[in-house]
Amino acid sequence: MELDLYQVDAFARRPFEGNPAAVCPLTEWLEDATLQAIAAENNLSKTAFFVREGEGYRLRWFTPTVEVDLCGHATLASAWVIFHELGEPGDTLRFATRSGELRVGRTKEGLAMDFPAKRPEPMADPEPVLAALGVAQGEIVMTDDIVVAVEDEALVAALAPDMAKLAVLPGRGVAVTAPGREFDFVSRWFGPKVGVEEDPVTGSAHTTLAPYWAGRLGKSRMTARQGGARQGQLTCECRGDRVILTGQVAPYLRGTIRF
């Protein structure tokens, strides 16, 4: 069997920035074990697979070890492939996913994803989180991710967390965030529980980060940067129970999978 494979850098203005994702268009679904094996072989934080379904697409995302409910950067990557490689003529894509319908549209600033917002709540037991991160204090809230807010972006840049301790915490992953000097806020995201020690730019995490910072900053539209050694940027806009995440995509590789 042969499958087309695209690798693109999402939330990136040029190659080698942002978050790389693999995208595999399919005409019909393969066995789940085969999809997972392809994702493991790609060894990127996410591999996206999609199949045309009516006027839209069914979209699924896999880390090297598990299928996940929501992924921003691989959705952005998939939309770019559909628009620019497969020649989709419209300006809006509809994806059916495990998180409901997601829409991606073309804008002057890049591709804009319409995702459900997540409202964070205080976390009952913050001490294990602080110990795993090696930080003395921070405001800790939670949705499916734990979010730790500190006051200095230098602390975010200097993080060297204990991955074994992070892996036993509740939730999907841990985002550490701070006010930014060039951006409204900065963050890093760690997800050893789902097979990703650190993700350069995590769109799904911003469905929590954006509402959190909107409340703190008193603004609905914000600029954000995420990452440690590798970084990317995006714009977040809160619209009620939705978050619009806008970013650019840089193509890197096109190939063929044979098995």
N, C-alpha and C positions, 0 to 999 in steps of 0.2 A: 504494500500500500504506500502511496505517496500523498503527502499533505503539504500545502503551502505554509510557510512559517515566516512571520515578520517579527523583528525585534525593533522596538522604538523606545526613545527616551521621553517619558511623559513629564509634564511640568518643567520642560526644558526649552531654552532658547536655542541651543546648539547641542550636537552630540557630546556625550560624556558628562552631561549634567542631568539633574532630575532623577527619575526612577525608571530603570529599564523594565519593560514588560514584553513578554512573548505573546503573540496573537496568532491563533490558528483558525481560519475560517473552515467550516465544515458544511457539507451538504446534508448530512444526517448524523445523529449522535452515535459515537462509538461507546463501547463498554466503559463504565466508570473506571475500572482498573487500568484501561489503556490511557484514558485521559490523565489519570494520576501518574502513570509511568512517564508520559511525555513531559508533564510538569516537573517531575523529579529529574529527568534527563536534561531539561533546559536549565534547571538549577538557578532560576531567577525567583525573586520573591513572589511573583504571580505569572501564571500563564492563563490567558483568556481563550475560551472557545465560544463560538457562536454559530447558530443555524438560523437561516431565514424562517420566519414564522408569520404568515399573513403579511401585513404591511410593515412589520417590524422584525425584531430578532429576539431569539432566546439566548441569553448570555450567562456563562458560568465562569467561575474563577477558581484556580487551584494554586496553592503554595506547593513547594516540593513534597509536602507531607499530607495536606488536607485540603478539602474543598471549603471555601469560605462563603459567608452570606453576603458580603459587600466588599467591593474594591474600587476605589476611585481611579487610581492611575491606570489600571488595566482596562477600565471602562473608557477613559480618555483615549488610550492607545487603540482600543477596538474601534471607536468612532473615527479616529484618524485613518485607520486602515480602510474602513468602509467608504469614507468620503474620498480619500486620495488614491488608494490602490485599487479599489473595486468600483469606483466611479459612481457612487450614489449621487443622484442629481438633486435631491432635496436639501433643505437646510436644517431639518430636525430629524433625529433618529429616536425610535422608541425601542427600549430593551425590556423584555420580560425577564425578571430575575427572582432569586430567593428573597430579595428585599422589596419586591413589588415592581411596579413599572418605573423605570428611570429614563429620563430624556436628556439628549445631548444635542445642542444646537451650535451652528456656526455664528461667531460674532467677530467684530473687528479686533478684539483683544485675543482671540483664540477660540477654543472650544469650551462651551459652558455646559456643565452638568447640573441637572436639577435633582437633588437628593433629599430624602427626608431628614429633618433636623432631629437631633437627640438632645434632650434637656438633662444636664448633669445634676446629680444629687450628692450631698456630702457623704463621705465614706466613713463607716463606723470605726474601723480599726486601721489608722494610718501608719502605725509604727513599723510593721513589716515592710511597707512600701518604701519608707524613708531609709530603712536599713539596707534594702536591696539596691537602692540608688546611691547610697553613700552621701546623702544630703541631710543637713541638720533639721531643716524645717521647710514647710511649704503648705499651701492650701491644697487639699486633696478632695476631688469629686469623682464621680463615676457614672458611666452609662455601661456599654459593653466594654469600653476601655476605662482604665484608671487614668485620670488626668492630675498631674502634680504641677501646680503653678508656683514658680519662684520669682524673685524680684529682679534678678540680674541675668541677662542673656549670657554673660561669661560663664555662669554656673552650668547652663545648658550645654555650652560648647565643651566644657571640661568633663562631662559625665563619663564615668567608666563603671557602669553598673555590674552587679553580680548576676549573671544570666541564670544561674541555677536557682537563685532566690526569686528572680522575676518569674520564672517558669511555674512556680507553685502558687502565685498570687491569683485571686479570682479575676474573672474577666478574660478578654481576648489578649490585650496588650497594655502597655504603659506609655503614655505620652507625657513628656516633661516640657513645660512651656514657660515663657517669660515675655514681658514687654520688649519690643525691639527698638533699636535706634533708627534703622533704615526702613523697617517694616513695622506694622502695627503690633505684630507678635511673631515670635519664633518658636520652634518646637523641635523635638526629636521623638521618635517612636520606636519602642522595643517590643518584639513579639516572639520570644523564644518558644512560647507555648504552641504557636502555630508554625514553627519551623523557620522563623525569620528573626534573627538576632536584632538587626536594626534595618528599618526601611527608610530609604532616603526621603521620599515624599509620600505620605499616606493620605489619599483623598478622603477615605472613610473616617479617619480620625478627625478631620476638620468638620464633620457633621456634628461633633461634640465641641471641638475647639472654637468654632465660629460662634455658636450661641453663647458659650462661656465668655468669650472676649467681647461680644456685642453687649452683654450685660455689664461688664466691667468698664468698657470704654464709652458706652453710651452712643454707639454708632452701628449702623447696619451693614456698611460696606467697609471691608478691611483688606489690607495686603498682608501676606504671610510668607515666611520662609521656613522650610524644614530641612533638617539634615545635619550630619556631623562632618565627616571628611567629604562626603558627596552631598550636594544640596540642590534644591529646586525651589520654585516660588509659584504662588497662585494668588488669585483674588477670591475672597469669600464675601457673599452677600446673603444676609438673613432676610427671608421673606415669610414671616409667620412660621408655619410648621415645615418650611422647606429651606434648604441652603443651596445657593447657586455657587458652584466652584468652577472658576475659569482658569485655564492654563493653556500653554502651548506645547507642541510635540515636535521632536526632532527625529527623523528617520535614521536608522543605523544599519539594519541588515535585512536582506530578503533571501530566503533559501527554501529547501525542500527537505521534509522529513521522510525517510524511507524505513519501513519495517515490515 
